[in-house]
């Protein structure tokens, strides 16, 4: 009952479109109790002013490190994304990818909202003002996802498989490799339909092998949906391998900046 109430409330929020992209199979392979905790946590964090301010402070420091043109939008109003003559789509797309990977590098919490209408482009500056949908990754999940990305982009198969093993996703190794495709060395297109189809196959693999998907794939799915929604609007291939390498070097600094911040 609690889960259904939380899900209904979330479906009525501005994330309804994101939930529409979740395959029905997702709800078969993720434990209901785990999803209830995730949805409840997101709802509580949205109203937690102290957490919002603490998380915002960390990210205000991180944004210029991600890219010198990127900063927090302090204005109370924000206009929807619109391409203008001065917009460098490739540069903005790479910034989006770096924001995504940094969301996993900062342990104290991340804003899931990379959607296009949360960015204000005043060439050459890019301002970000996400809504306070905040998630704090568990140490296990965050490190497993970083191992998957580090293993793939660093061409370290053992590390890659180790991350999958922690999440009980060894059976889906070929599917993850298919999703990543040629992203290690070149730019790839980002399309929401492809995102939905690819992860549906992972959910089916979990059902087939009778394994449960980690509940934190719910906030990760929202974060990825936001990334794909924005990247698709840019309508150009983007290079995730380069973006990951660009921010990985700041891992220790990001972690030290985030000390002391908690839910």
MOWOUR-V101566 format. One record per pair of residues at least 24 apart in sequence whose ideal C-beta (glycine too) atoms are under 8 Angstrom apart, sorted by the first residue. I is the first residue (numbers start at 1). GAP is how many residues later the second one is. If there is no record, write none. Layout:
i | gap
I | GAP
I | GAP
This chain:
i | gap
2 | 34
2 | 38
3 | 29
3 | 32
3 | 33
3 | 36
6 | 30
6 | 33
6 | 34
6 | 37
7 | 28
7 | 32
9 | 30
9 | 34
10 | 29
10 | 32
10 | 33
14 | 117
15 | 118
15 | 207
17 | 208
17 | 212
18 | 203
18 | 204
18 | 207
18 | 208
21 | 171
21 | 174
21 | 175
21 | 200
21 | 204
22 | 199
23 | 173
23 | 176
23 | 177
23 | 180
25 | 175
25 | 178
25 | 179
25 | 182
26 | 173
26 | 177
26 | 187
26 | 191
26 | 195
28 | 175
28 | 179
29 | 174
29 | 177
29 | 178
29 | 182
29 | 183
29 | 184
30 | 182
30 | 183
30 | 184
30 | 185
30 | 187
30 | 188
31 | 181
31 | 184
34 | 180
34 | 181
35 | 180
35 | 183
37 | 178
38 | 97
38 | 177
38 | 178
38 | 180
38 | 181
39 | 179
41 | 94
41 | 95
41 | 222
42 | 70
42 | 91
42 | 92
42 | 93
42 | 177
45 | 64
45 | 87
45 | 88
45 | 89
45 | 90
45 | 91
45 | 218
46 | 85
46 | 86
46 | 87
46 | 88
48 | 86
48 | 215
51 | 58
51 | 83
51 | 210
51 | 211
51 | 212
52 | 80
52 | 82
54 | 54
54 | 55
54 | 207
54 | 208
55 | 53
55 | 54
55 | 55
55 | 56
55 | 79
55 | 206
57 | 204
58 | 48
58 | 50
58 | 51
58 | 199
58 | 200
58 | 203
59 | 47
59 | 51
59 | 52
61 | 196
62 | 40
62 | 44
62 | 192
62 | 195
63 | 65
65 | 185
65 | 188
65 | 189
66 | 29
66 | 32
66 | 33
66 | 36
66 | 181
66 | 184
67 | 24
67 | 27
67 | 28
67 | 31
67 | 59
69 | 26
69 | 55
69 | 56
69 | 57
70 | 25
70 | 29
70 | 55
70 | 56
70 | 58
71 | 54
71 | 55
71 | 56
71 | 57
72 | 55
72 | 56
72 | 57
73 | 47
73 | 54
73 | 55
73 | 56
75 | 45
75 | 52
75 | 54
78 | 39
78 | 40
78 | 41
78 | 42
78 | 49
78 | 51
79 | 41
80 | 36
80 | 37
81 | 35
81 | 36
81 | 38
81 | 40
81 | 149
81 | 152
82 | 39
84 | 37
84 | 39
86 | 37
86 | 38
87 | 34
87 | 36
88 | 35
88 | 36
89 | 145
89 | 146
89 | 147
90 | 146
90 | 148
92 | 27
92 | 29
92 | 34
92 | 142
93 | 138
93 | 141
93 | 143
93 | 145
94 | 144
94 | 145
94 | 148
94 | 149
94 | 152
95 | 31
96 | 131
96 | 134
96 | 135
96 | 142
97 | 130
97 | 134
97 | 141
97 | 142
97 | 143
97 | 146
97 | 147
98 | 145
98 | 148
98 | 149
99 | 29
100 | 123
100 | 124
100 | 127
100 | 143
101 | 48
101 | 139
101 | 142
101 | 143
101 | 146
101 | 147
102 | 145
102 | 148
102 | 152
103 | 120
104 | 33
104 | 38
104 | 41
104 | 42
104 | 45
105 | 41
105 | 142
105 | 143
105 | 145
105 | 146
105 | 149
105 | 150
106 | 148
106 | 149
106 | 151
106 | 152
107 | 29
107 | 30
107 | 32
107 | 35
107 | 148
107 | 151
108 | 28
108 | 150
108 | 151
108 | 152
108 | 153
108 | 154
109 | 25
109 | 26
109 | 27
109 | 149
109 | 152
109 | 154
110 | 24
110 | 25
110 | 26
110 | 27
110 | 113
112 | 107
112 | 110
112 | 111
112 | 114
113 | 113
114 | 109
114 | 112
114 | 113
114 | 115
114 | 116
115 | 111
115 | 114
115 | 115
116 | 113
116 | 114
116 | 117
119 | 111
133 | 89
135 | 81
135 | 84
135 | 88
136 | 126
136 | 127
137 | 79
138 | 78
140 | 26
141 | 26
141 | 73
141 | 75
145 | 75
148 | 28
149 | 95
150 | 98
152 | 24
152 | 25
152 | 28
152 | 31
152 | 32
153 | 30
153 | 31
153 | 87
153 | 88
153 | 91
153 | 92
155 | 29
167 | 47
168 | 43
168 | 44
168 | 46
169 | 33
169 | 37
169 | 42
171 | 34
171 | 35
171 | 37
171 | 38
171 | 40
172 | 29
172 | 30
172 | 33
172 | 34
175 | 26
175 | 27
175 | 30
176 | 26
183 | 56
183 | 57
183 | 58
184 | 57
185 | 56
186 | 51
186 | 53
186 | 55
187 | 49
187 | 50
187 | 51
187 | 52
188 | 49
188 | 50
188 | 51
188 | 52
189 | 48
190 | 37
190 | 38
190 | 41
190 | 42
190 | 44
190 | 47
190 | 48
191 | 37
191 | 41
192 | 33
192 | 36
192 | 37
192 | 40
195 | 29
195 | 30
195 | 33
